[in-house]
Amino acid sequence: MKIIIAGAGEVGFHLAKLFSYEAHAITLIDIDEERLEYANKHLDIKISYGDATLPSSLKEADVANADMLVAVTSNQSINISICVFAKQMGAGRTVARVSNQELLDSEDVIDMKALGIDEMISPEALAANEVKMLLNQSAFTDTFKFDDGALTMMGLTLRSKAPFIGNTVQEAADIFPGLHFVPIALQRYGTQYTIIPRGDTEFKRGDRVYFITDSEGVEELYKLTGAERRSIKKVMILGGSNIGRTLAKDLCKENFSVKVIEKDHKKAVDLANILPNALVINADGRNVEILKEENIGKMDAFVAVTEDSETNIITCLVANSKGVRKTIALVENMDYFQLSHSIGIHSLVNKKLLAANSIFRYLRKGDVVAMTKLNNMNAELLEFVVKAESKVTNSKIVDINFPRTAVVGGVIRDGKGIIALGDFKIREGDRIVVCTLPKSIKSVENLFC
């Protein structure tokens, strides 16, 4: 595919990097020569210096032949304008990054597609939603919902009291028949290798395992993995950014007790006005004494979403040392993921990765309706809609020539999640969730074309 990305900031650069790995033809447009030069040195892409709101810049980037244009500058008005102009000049799908929640909620009032915008994404809103899911499933380090929870992906580290440690996947299935979850990816403690579990894969203490579960399997997962269900009602949020504000607002609506710490006085005053049910504190949250004064040790969860990754990591470590049950840090550098998990932070959120997940599904063959990359693992989770002409239609899973480095996690049929085993017969209209290593993506996609 030919893809144009307008905006060479953090989100734009990250998207360009991921898309270039997929061998797409990428053109990155920006008015910042330094950013473009950096991208040109580090990525196999084409760069174009210019203002993407000008028709001449879009024409130079060959927008008329672009399959997709993604506008991800830091200014939502500019992104909207770029998409509108690009669509009129012949671009295929257009995606605009926005920061205002009101725009995301306005699609019932304003026909964005008629304007030329096929999709709007907000990395900040995606991050806030991710944090909420992590708080609701407090024992788990990563979550992702398919079709509003018909199937849910959950990731956690196996503790010593998990009853199936020492058993293979097949042995665990025999010992605990009728379970409503299935393992889809695994990483051994102390290694960087991602394993797609097969019947002879053995569970070991310290394994980081991702599962797919239906609505009935969540409680089973808590019980059989040794995870502890923790009630979270008191949450402290560090940082009054868009993410912090959106998260605090949503949590207040769900009757959480919320404290927000923001060091900028004007931001703190604004937050206090729009969050009447939250306690907003104007202070520097990096000060450990301030955190102690605000009873951080009595919080159920601590969420650090400032614009500085190091601040978020360090304050989460402080919260963890004070006995906070759940700590979540917003990080921008993907290299921090392995380090942070090893030193005690429960969950990490990266808005660039979330934005990429949201956009990536448009690049996949077949009808991909959802997609996520597993944090710190070299694997992708894809949800396909089965078409009449798909190679898997009317076939049993056991009879499908799936690569050994891919596995069916579950099926959604008529809105209901199903943990499908080998004798399950796939029908047209089913939504199939597949976990695969990158080397098998093309083979999996071809099954659903």
C-alpha positions in Angstrom: 0.0 0.0 0.0 1.0 3.6 -0.6 0.6 5.5 2.7 1.1 9.2 3.4 1.7 10.3 7.0 1.4 14.0 7.8 3.3 14.9 11.0 6.7 13.6 11.9 6.3 13.9 15.6 6.3 10.9 18.0 3.1 9.3 16.8 3.9 9.9 13.1 7.4 8.6 13.4 6.3 5.5 15.3 3.6 4.8 12.7 6.1 5.3 9.9 8.5 2.8 11.6 5.8 0.1 12.1 4.4 0.5 8.6 7.8 0.4 6.9 8.5 -2.9 8.6 5.5 -4.2 6.7 7.1 -3.1 3.3 4.5 -0.5 2.6 5.5 2.6 0.5 5.6 5.4 3.1 5.8 9.1 2.6 6.3 11.3 5.7 5.4 15.0 5.4 6.4 17.7 7.9 7.6 21.3 8.0 10.3 20.4 10.6 13.4 19.6 8.7 15.2 18.2 11.7 12.5 15.7 12.4 12.4 14.6 8.7 16.1 14.2 8.6 16.0 12.0 11.7 13.3 9.9 10.1 15.2 9.6 6.9 18.3 8.4 8.7 16.5 5.8 10.7 13.7 4.5 8.5 13.4 3.2 5.0 10.8 5.7 3.9 10.4 8.7 1.6 10.3 12.2 3.2 8.7 15.3 1.9 9.3 18.8 3.4 6.2 20.9 3.2 2.9 22.1 4.8 0.4 19.2 4.3 -2.5 21.7 4.4 -1.3 23.1 1.1 -2.5 21.3 -2.1 1.0 21.7 -3.6 2.6 19.7 -0.8 -0.1 16.9 -1.1 0.3 16.8 -4.8 4.1 16.5 -4.5 3.5 13.5 -2.2 1.3 12.0 -4.9 -1.8 12.0 -2.7 -4.1 11.1 -5.7 -2.5 7.6 -5.7 -2.4 7.1 -1.9 -4.3 4.2 -0.5 -4.3 5.9 2.9 -3.5 9.3 4.4 -2.9 9.6 8.2 -2.8 13.1 9.7 -1.2 12.9 13.1 0.3 16.4 13.8 -0.2 17.8 17.3 -3.0 20.1 16.0 -6.3 18.5 15.5 -7.6 21.4 13.3 -4.7 20.9 10.9 -5.3 17.1 10.8 -8.9 17.6 9.9 -8.0 20.1 7.2 -5.4 17.8 5.7 -7.8 14.9 5.5 -10.5 17.0 3.9 -8.1 18.3 1.2 -6.5 14.9 0.7 -9.8 13.1 0.1 -10.9 15.7 -2.5 -7.6 15.3 -4.2 -8.1 11.5 -4.6 -6.7 9.8 -1.4 -8.2 6.5 -0.4 -8.9 6.2 3.3 -8.2 9.2 5.5 -7.5 9.0 9.3 -7.3 12.1 11.5 -5.7 12.4 14.9 -7.9 14.5 17.3 -7.5 15.4 20.9 -11.0 16.7 21.8 -13.4 14.0 23.0 -16.3 16.1 21.8 -15.2 15.5 18.2 -15.1 11.7 18.8 -18.7 11.9 20.2 -20.0 14.1 17.4 -20.3 11.6 14.6 -24.1 11.3 15.2 -24.3 15.0 14.6 -21.7 15.6 11.9 -21.2 13.3 9.0 -17.4 13.2 9.1 -17.2 10.8 6.1 -19.1 13.4 4.0 -16.4 15.9 4.9 -13.7 13.5 3.8 -12.6 11.9 7.1 -13.1 8.2 7.3 -11.8 7.7 10.8 -10.8 9.8 13.8 -8.5 8.5 16.5 -7.4 10.0 19.7 -4.2 8.5 21.3 -5.2 10.2 24.5 -8.7 8.7 24.6 -7.3 5.3 23.7 -4.8 5.5 26.5 -7.5 6.6 29.0 -9.7 3.6 27.9 -6.7 1.3 28.3 -6.1 2.5 31.8 -9.8 2.0 32.7 -9.7 -1.6 31.5 -6.6 -2.3 33.5 -8.2 -0.9 36.6 -11.3 -3.0 36.1 -9.2 -6.2 35.7 -6.8 -5.2 38.4 -4.8 -8.5 38.6 -3.9 -8.4 35.0 -1.2 -6.4 33.3 -2.7 -6.1 29.8 -6.2 -6.3 28.5 -8.0 -5.9 25.1 -11.7 -6.4 24.5 -13.3 -7.7 21.3 -16.9 -6.7 20.5 -17.5 -5.0 23.8 -16.2 -8.0 25.8 -17.7 -10.9 23.9 -14.0 -12.1 24.0 -11.3 -10.5 26.1 -7.5 -10.8 25.9 -5.7 -10.8 29.3 -2.1 -11.0 30.1 -0.4 -11.8 33.4 2.6 -13.4 35.0 2.1 -16.9 36.4 2.7 -17.1 40.2 3.9 -20.2 42.0 0.4 -21.0 43.3 -1.1 -21.4 39.8 -2.3 -25.0 39.8 -1.3 -25.9 36.3 2.4 -24.9 36.6 4.5 -27.9 35.5 1.7 -29.2 33.2 1.6 -28.9 29.4 -1.3 -27.1 27.7 -2.9 -30.5 26.8 -2.5 -31.8 30.4 -4.0 -28.6 31.8 -7.0 -29.0 29.5 -7.4 -32.6 30.6 -7.1 -31.8 34.3 -9.5 -28.7 34.0 -12.0 -29.6 31.3 -14.7 -27.2 30.2 -12.6 -24.1 30.8 -13.7 -20.8 29.1 -10.2 -19.5 28.2 -7.2 -20.5 26.1 -3.5 -19.5 26.1 -2.5 -17.7 22.9 1.1 -16.4 23.6 3.8 -17.0 26.2 7.2 -15.6 27.1 9.5 -17.4 29.4 10.9 -15.4 32.4 14.2 -13.8 31.5 13.9 -14.3 27.8 12.7 -12.2 24.8 11.3 -15.0 22.8 7.5 -15.2 22.1 6.0 -18.7 22.0 2.6 -19.6 20.5 1.5 -22.4 22.9 0.8 -25.8 21.4 -0.4 -28.9 23.2 3.1 -29.9 24.4 4.0 -26.4 25.7 4.7 -26.5 29.4 3.6 -23.8 31.8 6.4 -22.6 34.2 6.5 -20.2 37.1 7.2 -16.7 36.0 5.9 -17.2 32.5 4.2 -14.2 31.1 1.1 -15.6 29.4 -1.7 -14.0 27.3 -5.1 -15.7 27.4 -8.4 -15.3 25.4 -11.5 -15.7 27.5 -15.2 -15.4 27.1 -17.5 -13.7 29.6 -17.6 -16.8 31.8 -13.8 -17.3 31.9 -12.7 -14.2 33.8 -13.3 -15.7 37.2 -11.8 -19.0 36.1 -8.6 -17.1 35.1 -8.4 -15.5 38.5 -8.7 -18.8 40.2 -6.4 -21.0 38.1 -3.6 -18.5 37.5 -3.1 -17.6 41.1 -4.1 -14.0 40.4 -5.7 -12.0 43.1 -8.9 -10.0 42.5 -8.4 -6.6 44.0 -11.2 -4.1 44.6 -10.1 -0.7 43.3 -12.1 2.3 44.3 -9.5 4.9 45.4 -7.3 6.1 42.5 -4.6 8.8 42.5 -3.7 10.3 39.1 -0.5 12.1 38.5 -0.7 14.6 35.6 -3.6 16.7 34.4 -2.9 16.1 30.7 -5.7 15.2 28.2 -5.3 11.6 29.3 -5.4 12.4 33.0 -8.4 14.7 32.6 -10.4 12.2 30.5 -9.6 9.3 32.8 -10.5 11.3 36.0 -13.8 12.4 34.4 -14.7 8.8 33.4 -13.7 7.4 36.8 -15.8 10.0 38.7 -18.8 9.0 36.6 -18.3 5.4 37.8 -18.1 6.5 41.4 -14.4 6.0 42.0 -12.7 8.2 44.6 -10.3 10.2 42.5 -7.3 12.5 43.4 -5.5 14.3 40.7 -2.1 15.9 41.2 -1.1 18.6 38.8 1.9 21.0 39.3 0.8 23.7 36.8 -1.5 26.1 38.7 -3.7 27.1 35.8 -4.2 23.5 34.7 -5.1 22.5 38.3 -7.7 25.3 38.5 -9.2 24.3 35.2 -9.3 20.6 36.3 -11.0 21.6 39.6 -13.7 23.4 37.6 -14.5 20.5 35.3 -14.0 17.7 37.9 -16.3 18.7 40.8 -16.3 15.2 42.2 -12.5 14.8 42.2 -9.9 16.2 44.6 -7.4 18.3 42.5 -4.1 19.1 44.2 -1.8 21.7 42.8 1.6 20.2 43.7 4.7 18.6 42.2 4.0 14.9 42.3 7.7 14.1 42.0 8.0 15.2 45.6 7.8 12.0 47.7 6.7 14.0 50.8 3.8 15.4 48.8 2.7 11.9 47.9 3.0 10.8 51.5 0.9 13.8 52.7 -1.8 12.8 50.2 -1.9 9.3 51.7 -0.5 7.5 48.7 -0.2 4.3 50.8 -4.0 4.2 51.2 -4.7 4.4 47.4 -5.9 1.2 45.6 -4.2 2.4 42.4 -1.7 5.0 41.2 -1.7 6.2 37.6 1.1 8.4 36.3 0.3 10.1 33.0 2.5 13.1 32.9 4.3 14.0 29.6 7.6 12.7 31.1 8.1 8.9 31.0 10.8 8.9 33.6 8.6 10.8 36.0 5.8 8.3 35.5 8.1 5.3 36.0 9.8 6.7 39.1 6.6 7.8 40.8 5.0 4.4 40.1 8.0 2.8 41.8 7.5 5.1 44.8 3.8 4.1 44.9 4.7 0.5 44.6 7.1 0.8 47.6 4.3 2.3 49.6 2.0 -0.7 49.0 -0.2 0.6 46.3 -2.0 -2.5 44.8 -1.9 -1.3 41.1 0.5 1.0 39.4 0.1 2.1 35.8 2.6 4.3 33.9 2.3 6.1 30.6 5.6 5.6 28.7 6.7 6.9 25.3 9.9 4.8 24.9 9.1 1.2 24.0 12.5 0.2 25.3 11.3 0.8 28.8 8.7 -2.0 28.7 11.0 -4.9 29.6 12.9 -2.9 32.3 9.8 -1.6 33.9 8.1 -5.0 34.2 11.2 -6.4 35.8 11.5 -3.7 38.5 7.9 -3.8 39.7 5.5 -1.6 37.7 2.3 -3.5 37.2 1.2 -2.1 33.8 2.5 0.2 31.1 0.6 2.2 28.5 2.0 3.6 25.3 -0.4 5.8 23.3 1.7 5.6 20.1 1.3 1.8 20.2 -2.4 2.1 20.9 -2.8 4.5 18.0 -0.9 2.2 15.7 -3.1 -0.7 16.7 -6.2 1.3 15.8 -4.8 2.2 12.4 -3.1 -1.0 11.6 -6.3 -2.9 10.9 -6.8 -1.0 7.7 -3.5 -2.4 6.3 -4.4 -6.0 6.8 -5.8 -8.2 4.1 -9.2 -9.7 4.7 -11.9 -8.0 6.8 -9.9 -7.1 9.9 -12.1 -5.3 12.4 -9.7 -5.2 15.4 -6.0 -5.6 16.0 -3.6 -5.2 18.8 0.1 -6.0 19.4 0.9 -7.8 22.6 3.0 -5.6 24.9 6.7 -6.6 24.9 5.9 -9.6 22.7 6.6 -10.2 19.1 3.0 -11.2 18.3 -0.2 -9.7 16.9 -3.8 -10.4 17.7 -6.2 -10.0 14.8 -10.0 -10.2 14.5 -11.2 -11.3 11.0 -14.7 -11.4 9.6 -15.3 -14.6 7.7 -16.6 -14.1 4.2 -18.4 -16.6 2.0 -15.3 -17.0 -0.2 -12.8 -17.2 2.7 -10.7 -20.4 2.6 -11.8 -21.2 6.2 -15.5 -21.0 5.6 -17.4 -24.2 6.5 -14.2 -25.9 7.7 -13.4 -27.3 11.1 -10.5 -25.6 12.8 -8.5 -28.9 13.0 -8.7 -29.2 9.2 -7.4 -25.7 8.5 -3.8 -25.4 7.5 -2.8 -22.9 10.2 0.9 -22.1 10.6 2.4 -23.5 13.8 3.2 -20.0 14.9 -0.5 -19.0 14.8 -3.5 -20.0 16.8 -7.3 -19.4 17.0 -8.0 -17.7 20.3 -11.8 -17.6 19.9 -14.9 -17.0 17.8 -17.6 -14.5 18.1 -20.9 -15.7 16.6 -24.1 -13.7 16.8 -22.5 -11.5 19.4 -21.5 -14.3 21.7 -17.9 -15.3 22.5 -16.9 -18.9 22.0 -13.7 -20.6 23.0 -13.5 -22.8 19.9 -11.7 -26.1 19.9 -10.5 -28.2 17.0 -13.9 -29.7 16.0 -15.5 -26.2 15.8 -16.9 -25.5 12.3 -16.4 -21.9 11.1 -19.3 -20.3 9.3 -19.7 -17.2 7.1 -20.1 -14.1 9.3 -18.1 -15.5 12.2 -15.5 -13.2 13.7 -12.3 -15.1 14.4 -9.6 -13.9 16.8 -6.2 -15.1 15.8 -2.8 -14.7 17.5 0.2 -14.9 15.2 3.9 -14.2 15.1 4.9 -11.7 12.4 6.4 -14.3 10.1 3.0 -16.0 9.8 0.8 -12.9 9.2 0.6 -13.2 5.4 -0.3 -16.9 5.6 -3.0 -16.2 8.1 -4.4 -13.2 6.1 -4.6 -15.4 3.0 -6.9 -17.8 4.8 -9.4 -15.1 5.3 -9.2 -13.3 2.0 
